[in-house]
Amino acid sequence: MYILRLHCHDSAGIVAAVATALSVCGCNIEESAQFNDPLSGRFFMRVVYAPLEPGADQLFARHFEAIAVKFSMDWQIDNQAEPVRTLILVSKEDHCLNDLLYRWRTNHLSIAITAVAANHETNRKLVEDHGLPFHYLPVTSATKIAQEAQVADLVQSTHSELVVLARYMQILSDDQCQKFAGRVINIHHSFLPSFKGAKPYHQAYERGVKIIGASAHFATADLDEGPIIEQQTVHVDHTYTPQKMQALGRDTEARVLARALQLYSERRIFLHGIRTVIL
């Protein structure tokens, strides 16, 4: 099966044109979703379709080009059977990495992990035990530019489409964010920006918070302010110590990051300015 994603200025006849083209070319619609954003006037559509005869997929792709021109569409077709080639960056903490490795190994995520790179060697054994290449790329303030060039080279050499910051405790430079815009997913505790620093759960405990959580977003030059993909929260109370909050927070971070990767791999995410549309 294949996934068609498109967005354009909203106008009459778009859905009909897509459906007709698929029918004429011998393809069957398996799933369809659309959204008209009233604020921008943009129309978003995601269609999963299956060719009913050999070559129908190629025929539709050729036929659709004229429709895309007519409606001035930005569009893309992806083969649902092809997993998203994904490079993971990590530092010392392994809860998100561990979770992604399990979901990858058990085919719960349609991703192909090309490699894991880290600025610490802490997780080398974990990664190599899964039969994956581990790249140790240490970084200091003096070597940051060179290290980011190594990361960029690794993305290119592994043909990775997606980069996942699985608790990678380094701030990407503006250049790196721009180079891989829309291709880097980050996870952080939802205390930001209210509770910054090394011990956010201790700060949360001292303030007596009642909700903790996590957010997955696309990395941008604006630190932790990129378009949000997925968020989850859990309730806590005065009996939760900082350690208990941290344990619960780590579990939430892992689940939120995995959900974000699932949405990306299913081609459900549309970048729309500083926000996302999920279909």
Secondary structure, DSSP 4 states (H G I P E B T S, - for coil): -EEEEEEEE--TTHHHHHHHHHHHTTEEEEEEEEEE-TTT-EEEEEEEEEESSTTHHHHHHHHHHHHHHHTT-EEEEEETTSPEEEEEEE-S--HHHHHHHHHHHTT-S-EEEEEEEESSSTTHHHHHHTT--EEE----TTTHHHHHHHHHHHHHHTT-SEEEESS--SPPPHHHHHHTTTSEEEEEETTTTTS-SS-HHHHHHHHT-SEEEEEEEE--SSTT-SPEEEEEEEE--TT--HHHHHHHHHHHHHHHHHHHHHHHHTT-EEEETTEEEE-
